[in-house]
Each structure stands twice: as structure tokens, then as C-alpha cells.
């Protein structure tokens, strides 16, 4: 993102390139959040199925889901 903005200042990139880079950054952050959610739910389901789910596990998973 930053290098694309610098490219605009240098004249080698345009504002469309900056918008594309921003869109890709947002999409990547969304994919990361989705992957964290799927992983977290998997951990909780596994521990619940094994009869080992406790409050500490829920608190740990909650900390994983906090904003970046």
C-alpha cells in the first residue's frame, strides 16, 4: 500500500493502483478474520466434543478474535 502511494508521488503509479492495493489489503484482512473465526470455532467444538471445554478455553479463543 505504502509503496503504491510512493509510486503515485513518483509518477509511476496512478490513483487506480492505490485503490486496487487498498482493496487487496481489505480483502486480505477479511480472509484473516474469517480464518481466525473458523479455527477458533474448530478448537471450541473439538474441546466440547472431548468434554474438556472450560471458561479458560473460551477466554483464550476470545483473545484470538480481538481486532488486529
CHARMM-style PDB file with segment names, atoms N, HN, CA, C and O in Angstrom:
ATOM      1  N   UNK     1       0.831  -1.180   0.000  1.00  0.00      PROA
ATOM      2  CA  UNK     1       0.000   0.000   0.000  1.00  0.00      PROA
ATOM      3  C   UNK     1       0.878   1.246   0.000  1.00  0.00      PROA
ATOM      4  O   UNK     1       0.698   2.157  -0.808  1.00  0.00      PROA
ATOM      5  N   UNK     2       1.827   1.260   0.925  1.00  0.00      PROA
ATOM      6  HN  UNK     2       1.972   0.520   1.581  1.00  0.00      PROA
ATOM      7  CA  UNK     2       2.707   2.433   1.035  1.00  0.00      PROA
ATOM      8  C   UNK     2       3.552   2.608  -0.224  1.00  0.00      PROA
ATOM      9  O   UNK     2       3.740   3.728  -0.699  1.00  0.00      PROA
ATOM     10  N   UNK     3       4.062   1.500  -0.762  1.00  0.00      PROA
ATOM     11  HN  UNK     3       3.909   0.591  -0.375  1.00  0.00      PROA
ATOM     12  CA  UNK     3       4.898   1.609  -1.966  1.00  0.00      PROA
ATOM     13  C   UNK     3       4.068   2.090  -3.158  1.00  0.00      PROA
ATOM     14  O   UNK     3       4.578   2.808  -4.018  1.00  0.00      PROA
ATOM     15  N   UNK     4       2.809   1.703  -3.211  1.00  0.00      PROA
ATOM     16  HN  UNK     4       2.395   1.120  -2.512  1.00  0.00      PROA
ATOM     17  CA  UNK     4       1.941   2.172  -4.292  1.00  0.00      PROA
ATOM     18  C   UNK     4       1.717   3.677  -4.175  1.00  0.00      PROA
ATOM     19  O   UNK     4       1.732   4.393  -5.175  1.00  0.00      PROA
ATOM     20  N   UNK     5       1.507   4.152  -2.939  1.00  0.00      PROA
ATOM     21  HN  UNK     5       1.494   3.570  -2.126  1.00  0.00      PROA
ATOM     22  CA  UNK     5       1.347   5.600  -2.742  1.00  0.00      PROA
ATOM     23  C   UNK     5       2.610   6.353  -3.139  1.00  0.00      PROA
ATOM     24  O   UNK     5       2.540   7.423  -3.744  1.00  0.00      PROA
ATOM     25  N   UNK     6       3.761   5.790  -2.797  1.00  0.00      PROA
ATOM     26  HN  UNK     6       3.818   4.921  -2.306  1.00  0.00      PROA
ATOM     27  CA  UNK     6       5.026   6.436  -3.190  1.00  0.00      PROA
ATOM     28  C   UNK     6       5.186   6.425  -4.704  1.00  0.00      PROA
ATOM     29  O   UNK     6       5.744   7.353  -5.290  1.00  0.00      PROA
ATOM     30  N   UNK     7       4.681   5.345  -5.337  1.00  0.00      PROA
ATOM     31  HN  UNK     7       4.228   4.591  -4.861  1.00  0.00      PROA
ATOM     32  CA  UNK     7       4.724   5.288  -6.801  1.00  0.00      PROA
ATOM     33  C   UNK     7       3.891   6.373  -7.436  1.00  0.00      PROA
ATOM     34  O   UNK     7       4.254   6.897  -8.489  1.00  0.00      PROA
ATOM     35  N   UNK     8       2.770   6.723  -6.811  1.00  0.00      PROA
ATOM     36  HN  UNK     8       2.475   6.297  -5.955  1.00  0.00      PROA
ATOM     37  CA  UNK     8       1.932   7.820  -7.317  1.00  0.00      PROA
ATOM     38  C   UNK     8       2.710   9.125  -7.246  1.00  0.00      PROA
ATOM     39  O   UNK     8       2.704   9.918  -8.188  1.00  0.00      PROA
ATOM     40  N   UNK     9       3.378   9.338  -6.119  1.00  0.00      PROA
ATOM     41  HN  UNK     9       3.383   8.694  -5.354  1.00  0.00      PROA
ATOM     42  CA  UNK     9       4.161  10.576  -5.970  1.00  0.00      PROA
ATOM     43  C   UNK     9       5.308  10.643  -6.971  1.00  0.00      PROA
ATOM     44  O   UNK     9       5.683  11.721  -7.432  1.00  0.00      PROA
ATOM     45  N   UNK    10       5.864   9.468  -7.302  1.00  0.00      PROA
ATOM     46  HN  UNK    10       5.560   8.592  -6.927  1.00  0.00      PROA
ATOM     47  CA  UNK    10       6.966   9.426  -8.253  1.00  0.00      PROA
ATOM     48  C   UNK    10       6.480   9.467  -9.701  1.00  0.00      PROA
ATOM     49  O   UNK    10       7.272   9.668 -10.621  1.00  0.00      PROA
ATOM     50  N   UNK    11       5.180   9.276  -9.896  1.00  0.00      PROA
ATOM     51  HN  UNK    11       4.537   9.113  -9.148  1.00  0.00      PROA
ATOM     52  CA  UNK    11       4.631   9.326 -11.239  1.00  0.00      PROA
ATOM     53  C   UNK    11       4.606   7.987 -11.947  1.00  0.00      PROA
ATOM     54  O   UNK    11       4.273   7.933 -13.131  1.00  0.00      PROA
ATOM     55  N   UNK    12       4.948   6.896 -11.258  1.00  0.00      PROA
ATOM     56  HN  UNK    12       5.218   6.940 -10.296  1.00  0.00      PROA
ATOM     57  CA  UNK    12       4.956   5.583 -11.890  1.00  0.00      PROA
ATOM     58  C   UNK    12       3.660   4.813 -11.655  1.00  0.00      PROA
ATOM     59  O   UNK    12       3.432   3.781 -12.286  1.00  0.00      PROA
ATOM     60  N   UNK    13       2.827   5.292 -10.773  1.00  0.00      PROA
ATOM     61  HN  UNK    13       3.012   6.130 -10.260  1.00  0.00      PROA
ATOM     62  CA  UNK    13       1.543   4.656 -10.468  1.00  0.00      PROA
ATOM     63  C   UNK    13       0.454   5.722 -10.521  1.00  0.00      PROA
ATOM     64  O   UNK    13       0.740   6.920 -10.537  1.00  0.00      PROA
ATOM     65  N   UNK    14      -0.808   5.265 -10.548  1.00  0.00      PROA
ATOM     66  HN  UNK    14      -1.040   4.292 -10.535  1.00  0.00      PROA
ATOM     67  CA  UNK    14      -1.913   6.216 -10.532  1.00  0.00      PROA
ATOM     68  C   UNK    14      -2.864   5.881  -9.388  1.00  0.00      PROA
ATOM     69  O   UNK    14      -2.666   4.906  -8.663  1.00  0.00      PROA
ATOM     70  N   UNK    15      -3.888   6.696  -9.239  1.00  0.00      PROA
ATOM     71  HN  UNK    15      -4.049   7.488  -9.827  1.00  0.00      PROA
ATOM     72  CA  UNK    15      -4.796   6.528  -8.100  1.00  0.00      PROA
ATOM     73  C   UNK    15      -5.585   5.219  -8.176  1.00  0.00      PROA
ATOM     74  O   UNK    15      -6.008   4.697  -7.144  1.00  0.00      PROA
ATOM     75  N   UNK    16      -5.784   4.688  -9.368  1.00  0.00      PROA
ATOM     76  HN  UNK    16      -5.440   5.112 -10.206  1.00  0.00      PROA
ATOM     77  CA  UNK    16      -6.466   3.394  -9.506  1.00  0.00      PROA
ATOM     78  C   UNK    16      -5.611   2.300  -8.869  1.00  0.00      PROA
ATOM     79  O   UNK    16      -6.143   1.396  -8.225  1.00  0.00      PROA
ATOM     80  N   UNK    17      -4.294   2.374  -9.045  1.00  0.00      PROA
ATOM     81  HN  UNK    17      -3.862   3.109  -9.568  1.00  0.00      PROA
ATOM     82  CA  UNK    17      -3.391   1.405  -8.425  1.00  0.00      PROA
ATOM     83  C   UNK    17      -3.491   1.472  -6.897  1.00  0.00      PROA
ATOM     84  O   UNK    17      -3.463   0.446  -6.217  1.00  0.00      PROA
ATOM     85  N   UNK    18      -3.608   2.683  -6.377  1.00  0.00      PROA
ATOM     86  HN  UNK    18      -3.632   3.516  -6.930  1.00  0.00      PROA
ATOM     87  CA  UNK    18      -3.744   2.847  -4.925  1.00  0.00      PROA
ATOM     88  C   UNK    18      -5.054   2.218  -4.454  1.00  0.00      PROA
ATOM     89  O   UNK    18      -5.072   1.522  -3.439  1.00  0.00      PROA
ATOM     90  N   UNK    19      -6.131   2.450  -5.166  1.00  0.00      PROA
ATOM     91  HN  UNK    19      -6.116   3.015  -5.990  1.00  0.00      PROA
ATOM     92  CA  UNK    19      -7.425   1.869  -4.794  1.00  0.00      PROA
ATOM     93  C   UNK    19      -7.395   0.342  -4.883  1.00  0.00      PROA
ATOM     94  O   UNK    19      -7.967  -0.341  -4.033  1.00  0.00      PROA
ATOM     95  N   UNK    20      -6.734  -0.189  -5.904  1.00  0.00      PROA
ATOM     96  HN  UNK    20      -6.269   0.366  -6.594  1.00  0.00      PROA
ATOM     97  CA  UNK    20      -6.601  -1.645  -6.014  1.00  0.00      PROA
ATOM     98  C   UNK    20      -5.798  -2.219  -4.854  1.00  0.00      PROA
ATOM     99  O   UNK    20      -6.150  -3.270  -4.317  1.00  0.00      PROA
ATOM    100  N   UNK    21      -4.737  -1.549  -4.470  1.00  0.00      PROA
ATOM    101  HN  UNK    21      -4.451  -0.696  -4.907  1.00  0.00      PROA
ATOM    102  CA  UNK    21      -3.927  -2.009  -3.339  1.00  0.00      PROA
ATOM    103  C   UNK    21      -4.732  -1.959  -2.047  1.00  0.00      PROA
ATOM    104  O   UNK    21      -4.632  -2.862  -1.216  1.00  0.00      PROA
ATOM    105  N   UNK    22      -5.518  -0.923  -1.875  1.00  0.00      PROA
ATOM    106  HN  UNK    22      -5.600  -0.189  -2.550  1.00  0.00      PROA
ATOM    107  CA  UNK    22      -6.367  -0.803  -0.698  1.00  0.00      PROA
ATOM    108  C   UNK    22      -7.427  -1.904  -0.664  1.00  0.00      PROA
ATOM    109  O   UNK    22      -7.710  -2.469   0.392  1.00  0.00      PROA
ATOM    110  N   UNK    23      -8.004  -2.203  -1.818  1.00  0.00      PROA
ATOM    111  HN  UNK    23      -7.773  -1.744  -2.676  1.00  0.00      PROA
ATOM    112  CA  UNK    23      -8.999  -3.270  -1.906  1.00  0.00      PROA
ATOM    113  C   UNK    23      -8.368  -4.620  -1.561  1.00  0.00      PROA
ATOM    114  O   UNK    23      -8.969  -5.419  -0.844  1.00  0.00      PROA
ATOM    115  N   UNK    24      -7.171  -4.873  -2.064  1.00  0.00      PROA
ATOM    116  HN  UNK    24      -6.682  -4.223  -2.647  1.00  0.00      PROA
ATOM    117  CA  UNK    24      -6.499  -6.138  -1.768  1.00  0.00      PROA
ATOM    118  C   UNK    24      -6.152  -6.237  -0.281  1.00  0.00      PROA
ATOM    119  O   UNK    24      -6.279  -7.307   0.314  1.00  0.00      PROA
ATOM    120  N   UNK    25      -5.722  -5.145   0.312  1.00  0.00      PROA
ATOM    121  HN  UNK    25      -5.619  -4.276  -0.171  1.00  0.00      PROA
ATOM    122  CA  UNK    25      -5.425  -5.130   1.745  1.00  0.00      PROA
ATOM    123  C   UNK    25      -6.677  -5.447   2.559  1.00  0.00      PROA
ATOM    124  O   UNK    25      -6.625  -6.238   3.501  1.00  0.00      PROA
ATOM    125  N   UNK    26      -7.788  -4.836   2.199  1.00  0.00      PROA
ATOM    126  HN  UNK    26      -7.829  -4.193   1.434  1.00  0.00      PROA
ATOM    127  CA  UNK    26      -9.042  -5.083   2.906  1.00  0.00      PROA
ATOM    128  C   UNK    26      -9.496  -6.530   2.735  1.00  0.00      PROA
ATOM    129  O   UNK    26      -9.966  -7.145   3.692  1.00  0.00      PROA
ATOM    130  N   UNK    27      -9.364  -7.072   1.548  1.00  0.00      PROA
ATOM    131  HN  UNK    27      -8.983  -6.572   0.771  1.00  0.00      PROA
ATOM    132  CA  UNK    27      -9.756  -8.453   1.290  1.00  0.00      PROA
ATOM    133  C   UNK    27      -8.887  -9.423   2.090  1.00  0.00      PROA
ATOM    134  O   UNK    27      -9.381 -10.425   2.606  1.00  0.00      PROA
ATOM    135  N   UNK    28      -7.605  -9.126   2.189  1.00  0.00      PROA
ATOM    136  HN  UNK    28      -7.203  -8.312   1.770  1.00  0.00      PROA
ATOM    137  CA  UNK    28      -6.695  -9.976   2.951  1.00  0.00      PROA
ATOM    138  C   UNK    28      -7.028  -9.941   4.438  1.00  0.00      PROA
ATOM    139  O   UNK    28      -6.990 -10.972   5.108  1.00  0.00      PROA
ATOM    140  N   UNK    29      -7.350  -8.772   4.949  1.00  0.00      PROA
ATOM    141  HN  UNK    29      -7.380  -7.934   4.404  1.00  0.00      PROA
ATOM    142  CA  UNK    29      -7.739  -8.667   6.361  1.00  0.00      PROA
ATOM    143  C   UNK    29      -9.035  -9.428   6.634  1.00  0.00      PROA
ATOM    144  O   UNK    29      -9.181 -10.055   7.683  1.00  0.00      PROA
ATOM    145  N   UNK    30      -9.975  -9.372   5.688  1.00  0.00      PROA
ATOM    146  HN  UNK    30      -9.856  -8.862   4.836  1.00  0.00      PROA
ATOM    147  CA  UNK    30     -11.224 -10.115   5.835  1.00  0.00      PROA
ATOM    148  C   UNK    30     -10.955 -11.616   5.850  1.00  0.00      PROA
ATOM    149  O   UNK    30     -11.512 -12.335   6.680  1.00  0.00      PROA
ATOM    150  N   UNK    31     -10.109 -12.094   4.944  1.00  0.00      PROA
ATOM    151  HN  UNK    31      -9.657 -11.510   4.270  1.00  0.00      PROA
ATOM    152  CA  UNK    31      -9.769 -13.508   4.896  1.00  0.00      PROA
ATOM    153  C   UNK    31      -9.093 -13.957   6.194  1.00  0.00      PROA
ATOM    154  O   UNK    31      -9.355 -15.059   6.676  1.00  0.00      PROA
ATOM    155  N   UNK    32      -8.242 -13.130   6.753  1.00  0.00      PROA
ATOM    156  HN  UNK    32      -8.029 -12.235   6.361  1.00  0.00      PROA
ATOM    157  CA  UNK    32      -7.590 -13.457   8.012  1.00  0.00      PROA
ATOM    158  C   UNK    32      -8.618 -13.568   9.130  1.00  0.00      PROA
ATOM    159  O   UNK    32      -8.562 -14.503   9.929  1.00  0.00      PROA
ATOM    160  N   UNK    33      -9.552 -12.631   9.195  1.00  0.00      PROA
ATOM    161  HN  UNK    33      -9.597 -11.872   8.545  1.00  0.00      PROA
ATOM    162  CA  UNK    33     -10.589 -12.666  10.226  1.00  0.00      PROA
ATOM    163  C   UNK    33     -11.458 -13.911  10.079  1.00  0.00      PROA
ATOM    164  O   UNK    33     -11.820 -14.537  11.076  1.00  0.00      PROA
ATOM    165  N   UNK    34     -11.792 -14.270   8.850  1.00  0.00      PROA
ATOM    166  HN  UNK    34     -11.498 -13.762   8.040  1.00  0.00      PROA
ATOM    167  CA  UNK    34     -12.594 -15.464   8.615  1.00  0.00      PROA
ATOM    168  C   UNK    34     -11.834 -16.719   9.019  1.00  0.00      PROA
ATOM    169  O   UNK    34     -12.411 -17.620   9.627  1.00  0.00      PROA
ATOM    170  N   UNK    35     -10.565 -16.790   8.695  1.00  0.00      PROA
ATOM    171  HN  UNK    35     -10.096 -16.058   8.201  1.00  0.00      PROA
ATOM    172  CA  UNK    35      -9.751 -17.956   9.061  1.00  0.00      PROA
ATOM    173  C   UNK    35      -9.623 -18.075  10.575  1.00  0.00      PROA
ATOM    174  O   UNK    35      -9.690 -19.178  11.118  1.00  0.00      PROA
ATOM    175  N   UNK    36      -9.441 -16.956  11.255  1.00  0.00      PROA
ATOM    176  HN  UNK    36      -9.387 -16.060  10.814  1.00  0.00      PROA
ATOM    177  CA  UNK    36      -9.375 -16.985  12.718  1.00  0.00      PROA
ATOM    178  C   UNK    36     -10.685 -17.492  13.322  1.00  0.00      PROA
ATOM    179  O   UNK    36     -10.676 -18.256  14.287  1.00  0.00      PROA
ATOM    180  N   UNK    37     -11.801 -17.066  12.752  1.00  0.00      PROA
ATOM    181  HN  UNK    37     -11.808 -16.445  11.968  1.00  0.00      PROA
ATOM    182  CA  UNK    37     -13.102 -17.490  13.252  1.00  0.00      PROA
ATOM    183  C   UNK    37     -13.301 -18.986  13.057  1.00  0.00      PROA
ATOM    184  O   UNK    37     -13.738 -19.679  13.975  1.00  0.00      PROA
ATOM    185  N   UNK    38     -12.986 -19.486  11.874  1.00  0.00      PROA
ATOM    186  HN  UNK    38     -12.631 -18.923  11.128  1.00  0.00      PROA
ATOM    187  CA  UNK    38     -13.140 -20.914  11.594  1.00  0.00      PROA
ATOM    188  C   UNK    38     -12.243 -21.734  12.511  1.00  0.00      PROA
ATOM    189  O   UNK    38     -12.679 -22.743  13.066  1.00  0.00      PROA
ATOM    190  N   UNK    39     -10.998 -21.309  12.674  1.00  0.00      PROA
ATOM    191  HN  UNK    39     -10.644 -20.489  12.223  1.00  0.00      PROA
ATOM    192  CA  UNK    39     -10.068 -22.023  13.548  1.00  0.00      PROA
ATOM    193  C   UNK    39     -10.561 -22.019  14.995  1.00  0.00      PROA
ATOM    194  O   UNK    39     -10.540 -23.047  15.672  1.00  0.00      PROA
ATOM    195  N   UNK    40     -10.998 -20.869  15.449  1.00  0.00      PROA
ATOM    196  HN  UNK    40     -11.016 -20.034  14.898  1.00  0.00      PROA
ATOM    197  CA  UNK    40     -11.465 -20.735  16.829  1.00  0.00      PROA
ATOM    198  C   UNK    40     -12.676 -21.623  17.098  1.00  0.00      PROA
ATOM    199  O   UNK    40     -12.746 -22.295  18.127  1.00  0.00      PROA
ATOM    200  N   UNK    41     -13.620 -21.623  16.174  1.00  0.00      PROA
ATOM    201  HN  UNK    41     -13.563 -21.077  15.338  1.00  0.00      PROA
ATOM    202  CA  UNK    41     -14.792 -22.482  16.337  1.00  0.00      PROA
ATOM    203  C   UNK    41     -14.399 -23.950  16.313  1.00  0.00      PROA
ATOM    204  O   UNK    41     -14.979 -24.755  17.042  1.00  0.00      PROA
ATOM    205  N   UNK    42     -13.429 -24.310  15.491  1.00  0.00      PROA
ATOM    206  HN  UNK    42     -12.958 -23.656  14.899  1.00  0.00      PROA
ATOM    207  CA  UNK    42     -12.945 -25.678  15.440  1.00  0.00      PROA
ATOM    208  C   UNK    42     -12.345 -26.117  16.760  1.00  0.00      PROA
ATOM    209  O   UNK    42     -12.600 -27.225  17.232  1.00  0.00      PROA
ATOM    210  N   UNK    43     -11.543 -25.240  17.354  1.00  0.00      PROA
ATOM    211  HN  UNK    43     -11.336 -24.340  16.971  1.00  0.00      PROA
ATOM    212  CA  UNK    43     -10.930 -25.549  18.657  1.00  0.00      PROA
ATOM    213  C   UNK    43     -12.018 -25.742  19.713  1.00  0.00      PROA
ATOM    214  O   UNK    43     -11.976 -26.700  20.486  1.00  0.00      PROA
ATOM    215  N   UNK    44     -12.985 -24.834  19.743  1.00  0.00      PROA
ATOM    216  HN  UNK    44     -13.019 -24.056  19.116  1.00  0.00      PROA
ATOM    217  CA  UNK    44     -14.056 -24.939  20.729  1.00  0.00      PROA
ATOM    218  C   UNK    44     -14.891 -26.206  20.538  1.00  0.00      PROA
ATOM    219  O   UNK    44     -15.231 -26.877  21.513  1.00  0.00      PROA
ATOM    220  N   UNK    45     -15.217 -26.530  19.303  1.00  0.00      PROA
ATOM    221  HN  UNK    45     -14.941 -25.985  18.511  1.00  0.00      PROA
ATOM    222  CA  UNK    45     -16.004 -27.730  19.029  1.00  0.00      PROA
ATOM    223  C   UNK    45     -15.234 -28.994  19.414  1.00  0.00      PROA
ATOM    224  O   UNK    45     -15.812 -29.928  19.970  1.00  0.00      PROA
ATOM    225  N   UNK    46     -13.952 -29.025  19.124  1.00  0.00      PROA
ATOM    226  HN  UNK    46     -13.483 -28.266  18.672  1.00  0.00      PROA
ATOM    227  CA  UNK    46     -13.135 -30.184  19.464  1.00  0.00      PROA
ATOM    228  C   UNK    46     -13.069 -30.382  20.971  1.00  0.00      PROA
ATOM    229  O   UNK    46     -13.244 -31.495  21.466  1.00  0.00      PROA
ATOM    230  N   UNK    47     -12.816 -29.302  21.694  1.00  0.00      PROA
ATOM    231  HN  UNK    47     -12.674 -28.398  21.292  1.00  0.00      PROA
ATOM    232  CA  UNK    47     -12.747 -29.403  23.158  1.00  0.00      PROA
ATOM    233  C   UNK    47     -14.105 -29.772  23.751  1.00  0.00      PROA
ATOM    234  O   UNK    47     -14.176 -30.530  24.719  1.00  0.00      PROA
ATOM    235  N   UNK    48     -15.176 -29.240  23.177  1.00  0.00      PROA
ATOM    236  HN  UNK    48     -15.118 -28.624  22.391  1.00  0.00      PROA
ATOM    237  CA  UNK    48     -16.514 -29.574  23.664  1.00  0.00      PROA
ATOM    238  C   UNK    48     -16.818 -31.049  23.412  1.00  0.00      PROA
ATOM    239  O   UNK    48     -17.385 -31.721  24.274  1.00  0.00      PROA
ATOM    240  N   UNK    49     -16.448 -31.550  22.249  1.00  0.00      PROA
ATOM    241  HN  UNK    49     -15.987 -31.004  21.549  1.00  0.00      PROA
ATOM    242  CA  UNK    49     -16.704 -32.954  21.924  1.00  0.00      PROA
ATOM    243  C   UNK    49     -15.903 -33.887  22.827  1.00  0.00      PROA
ATOM    244  O   UNK    49     -16.345 -34.995  23.133  1.00  0.00      PROA
ATOM    245  N   UNK    50     -14.730 -33.436  23.250  1.00  0.00      PROA
ATOM    246  HN  UNK    50     -14.372 -32.536  23.002  1.00  0.00      PROA
ATOM    247  CA  UNK    50     -13.890 -34.242  24.139  1.00  0.00      PROA
ATOM    248  C   UNK    50     -14.274 -34.059  25.603  1.00  0.00      PROA
ATOM    249  O   UNK    50     -13.716 -34.720  26.478  1.00  0.00      PROA
ATOM    250  N   UNK    51     -15.216 -33.172  25.871  1.00  0.00      PROA
ATOM    251  HN  UNK    51     -15.669 -32.635  25.160  1.00  0.00      PROA
ATOM    252  CA  UNK    51     -15.629 -32.908  27.246  1.00  0.00      PROA
ATOM    253  C   UNK    51     -14.605 -32.127  28.042  1.00  0.00      PROA
ATOM    254  O   UNK    51     -14.546 -32.238  29.266  1.00  0.00      PROA
ATOM    255  N   UNK    52     -13.798 -31.338  27.351  1.00  0.00      PROA
ATOM    256  HN  UNK    52     -13.845 -31.248  26.356  1.00  0.00      PROA
ATOM    257  CA  UNK    52     -12.718 -30.599  28.008  1.00  0.00      PROA
ATOM    258  C   UNK    52     -12.877 -29.087  27.893  1.00  0.00      PROA
ATOM    259  O   UNK    52     -11.943 -28.345  28.197  1.00  0.00      PROA
ATOM    260  N   UNK    53     -14.031 -28.628  27.465  1.00  0.00      PROA
ATOM    261  HN  UNK    53     -14.790 -29.231  27.218  1.00  0.00      PROA
ATOM    262  CA  UNK    53     -14.240 -27.195  27.264  1.00  0.00      PROA
ATOM    263  C   UNK    53     -14.503 -26.505  28.592  1.00  0.00      PROA
ATOM    264  O   UNK    53     -15.363 -26.920  29.368  1.00  0.00      PROA
ATOM    265  N   UNK    54     -13.749 -25.448  28.836  1.00  0.00      PROA
ATOM    266  HN  UNK    54     -13.050 -25.111  28.205  1.00  0.00      PROA
ATOM    267  CA  UNK    54     -13.913 -24.682  30.064  1.00  0.00      PROA
ATOM    268  C   UNK    54     -13.925 -23.193  29.789  1.00  0.00      PROA
ATOM    269  O   UNK    54     -13.747 -22.749  28.655  1.00  0.00      PROA
ATOM    270  N   UNK    55     -14.136 -22.438  30.842  1.00  0.00      PROA
ATOM    271  HN  UNK    55     -14.280 -22.799  31.764  1.00  0.00      PROA
ATOM    272  CA  UNK    55     -14.177 -20.979  30.700  1.00  0.00      PROA
ATOM    273  C   UNK    55     -12.844 -20.420  30.210  1.00  0.00      PROA
ATOM    274  O   UNK    55     -12.818 -19.446  29.458  1.00  0.00      PROA
ATOM    275  N   UNK    56     -11.756 -21.024  30.627  1.00  0.00      PROA
ATOM    276  HN  UNK    56     -11.777 -21.815  31.237  1.00  0.00      PROA
ATOM    277  CA  UNK    56     -10.431 -20.557  30.201  1.00  0.00      PROA
ATOM    278  C   UNK    56     -10.267 -20.714  28.689  1.00  0.00      PROA
ATOM    279  O   UNK    56      -9.652 -19.870  28.038  1.00  0.00      PROA
ATOM    280  N   UNK    57     -10.815 -21.792  28.136  1.00  0.00      PROA
ATOM    281  HN  UNK    57     -11.315 -22.478  28.666  1.00  0.00      PROA
ATOM    282  CA  UNK    57     -10.734 -22.004  26.691  1.00  0.00      PROA
ATOM    283  C   UNK    57     -11.509 -20.928  25.941  1.00  0.00      PROA
ATOM    284  O   UNK    57     -11.043 -20.409  24.926  1.00  0.00      PROA
ATOM    285  N   UNK    58     -12.671 -20.603  26.437  1.00  0.00      PROA
ATOM    286  HN  UNK    58     -13.049 -21.025  27.262  1.00  0.00      PROA
ATOM    287  CA  UNK    58     -13.480 -19.564  25.801  1.00  0.00      PROA
ATOM    288  C   UNK    58     -12.773 -18.211  25.896  1.00  0.00      PROA
ATOM    289  O   UNK    58     -12.787 -17.437  24.939  1.00  0.00      PROA
ATOM    290  N   UNK    59     -12.163 -17.926  27.030  1.00  0.00      PROA
ATOM    291  HN  UNK    59     -12.151 -18.556  27.807  1.00  0.00      PROA
ATOM    292  CA  UNK    59     -11.429 -16.668  27.194  1.00  0.00      PROA
ATOM    293  C   UNK    59     -10.228 -16.615  26.251  1.00  0.00      PROA
ATOM    294  O   UNK    59      -9.930 -15.566  25.680  1.00  0.00      PROA
ATOM    295  N   UNK    60      -9.543 -17.738  26.090  1.00  0.00      PROA
ATOM    296  HN  UNK    60      -9.785 -18.590  26.554  1.00  0.00      PROA
ATOM    297  CA  UNK    60      -8.391 -17.784  25.186  1.00  0.00      PROA
ATOM    298  C   UNK    60      -8.822 -17.527  23.749  1.00  0.00      PROA
ATOM    299  O   UNK    60      -8.214 -16.720  23.046  1.00  0.00      PROA
ATOM    300  N   UNK    61      -9.870 -18.215  23.319  1.00  0.00      PROA
ATOM    301  HN  UNK    61     -10.363 -18.871  23.890  1.00  0.00      PROA
ATOM    302  CA  UNK    61     -10.367 -18.023  21.957  1.00  0.00      PROA
ATOM    303  C   UNK    61     -10.849 -16.593  21.766  1.00  0.00      PROA
ATOM    304  O   UNK    61     -10.645 -16.012  20.700  1.00  0.00      PROA
ATOM    305  N   UNK    62     -11.476 -16.025  22.766  1.00  0.00      PROA
ATOM    306  HN  UNK    62     -11.642 -16.497  23.632  1.00  0.00      PROA
ATOM    307  CA  UNK    62     -11.918 -14.638  22.687  1.00  0.00      PROA
ATOM    308  C   UNK    62     -10.736 -13.697  22.451  1.00  0.00      PROA
ATOM    309  O   UNK    62     -10.851 -12.734  21.693  1.00  0.00      PROA
ATOM    310  N   UNK    63      -9.615 -13.969  23.091  1.00  0.00      PROA
ATOM    311  HN  UNK    63      -9.522 -14.752  23.707  1.00  0.00      PROA
ATOM    312  CA  UNK    63      -8.431 -13.116  22.882  1.00  0.00      PROA
ATOM    313  C   UNK    63      -7.887 -13.252  21.466  1.00  0.00      PROA
ATOM    314  O   UNK    63      -7.310 -12.304  20.934  1.00  0.00      PROA
ATOM    315  N   UNK    64      -8.063 -14.421  20.848  1.00  0.00      PROA
ATOM    316  HN  UNK    64      -8.531 -15.191  21.281  1.00  0.00      PROA
ATOM    317  CA  UNK    64      -7.618 -14.602  19.466  1.00  0.00      PROA
ATOM    318  C   UNK    64      -8.452 -13.772  18.506  1.00  0.00      PROA
ATOM    319  O   UNK    64      -7.963 -13.359  17.455  1.00  0.00      PROA
ATOM    320  N   UNK    65      -9.700 -13.525  18.857  1.00  0.00      PROA
ATOM    321  HN  UNK    65     -10.097 -13.861  19.711  1.00  0.00      PROA
ATOM    322  CA  UNK    65     -10.617 -12.835  17.947  1.00  0.00      PROA
ATOM    323  C   UNK    65     -10.624 -11.331  18.120  1.00  0.00      PROA
ATOM    324  O   UNK    65     -11.397 -10.640  17.457  1.00  0.00      PROA
ATOM    325  N   UNK    66      -9.788 -10.814  18.986  1.00  0.00      PROA
ATOM    326  HN  UNK    66      -9.160 -11.376  19.525  1.00  0.00      PROA
ATOM    327  CA  UNK    66      -9.729  -9.365  19.179  1.00  0.00      PROA
ATOM    328  C   UNK    66      -9.164  -8.708  17.916  1.00  0.00      PROA
ATOM    329  O   UNK    66      -8.432  -9.351  17.165  1.00  0.00      PROA
ATOM    330  N   UNK    67      -9.491  -7.454  17.679  1.00  0.00      PROA
ATOM    331  HN  UNK    67     -10.087  -6.932  18.290  1.00  0.00      PROA
ATOM    332  CA  UNK    67      -9.012  -6.762  16.477  1.00  0.00      PROA
ATOM    333  C   UNK    67      -7.491  -6.748  16.393  1.00  0.00      PROA
ATOM    334  O   UNK    67      -6.784  -6.796  17.400  1.00  0.00      PROA
ATOM    335  N   UNK    68      -7.018  -6.681  15.156  1.00  0.00      PROA
ATOM    336  HN  UNK    68      -7.592  -6.642  14.338  1.00  0.00      PROA
ATOM    337  CA  UNK    68      -5.567  -6.662  14.921  1.00  0.00      PROA
ATOM    338  C   UNK    68      -4.925  -5.391  15.392  1.00  0.00      PROA
ATOM    339  OT1 UNK    68      -3.712  -5.227  15.264  1.00  0.00      PROA
TER     340      UNK     68
END
